[in-house]
Amino acid sequence: MEPAIKKIVETYMRLGNRRAIEDLLMHRRRLSIDLSGRRGYDVSRPMAQIDEEIKIISDALQLLEPPGRTSATASLVTPALTIVGLAAS
């Protein structure tokens, strides 16, 4: 599954879709929590795979701009401040 998650993450990065990457990360974390709560089963292999996928996804998020600093949101800050009257004169 690792090559598949890499391709998915690469596509989202190319599109600049941080939200989708964050959703992938949250999903993998929920899977990890769910698996770690299982008793009576050897979940070491799926846990290792999920941990590797979490690492891949986390690394991708670090390469993207932090939330609030994208070009789309940065262009909205100045006009919003001007409308409210908070912009420097």
QUIFEN-V882674 format. One record per residue. N is the residue number from 1. SS is DSSP state (2 for helix, 1 for strand, 0 for the rest). NEAR is the number of other ideal C-beta (glycine too) atoms within 10 Angstrom. Layout:
[[N:SS:NEAR] [N:SS:NEAR]]
This chain:
[[1:0:10] [2:2:11] [3:2:7] [4:2:9] [5:2:19] [6:2:14] [7:2:10] [8:2:17] [9:2:21] [10:2:12] [11:2:12] [12:2:20] [13:2:16] [14:2:8] [15:2:10] [16:0:14] [17:0:13] [18:2:17] [19:2:10] [20:2:15] [21:2:22] [22:2:15] [23:2:13] [24:2:20] [25:2:18] [26:2:11] [27:2:14] [28:2:21] [29:2:13] [30:2:11] [31:2:16] [32:2:17] [33:2:10] [34:2:11] [35:2:14] [36:2:10] [37:0:8] [38:0:11] [39:0:5] [40:0:5] [41:0:8] [42:0:8] [43:0:16] [44:2:9] [45:2:8] [46:2:15] [47:2:15] [48:2:10] [49:2:15] [50:2:23] [51:2:12] [52:2:14] [53:2:23] [54:2:18] [55:2:12] [56:2:18] [57:2:23] [58:2:12] [59:2:10] [60:2:20] [61:2:16] [62:2:7] [63:2:9] [64:0:16] [65:0:12] [66:0:9] [67:0:11] [68:0:8] [69:0:9] [70:0:14] [71:2:8] [72:2:7] [73:2:11] [74:2:11] [75:2:9] [76:2:10] [77:2:11] [78:2:10] [79:2:10] [80:2:10] [81:2:12] [82:2:11] [83:2:9] [84:2:8] [85:0:7] [86:0:8] [87:0:12] [88:0:5] [89:0:3]]
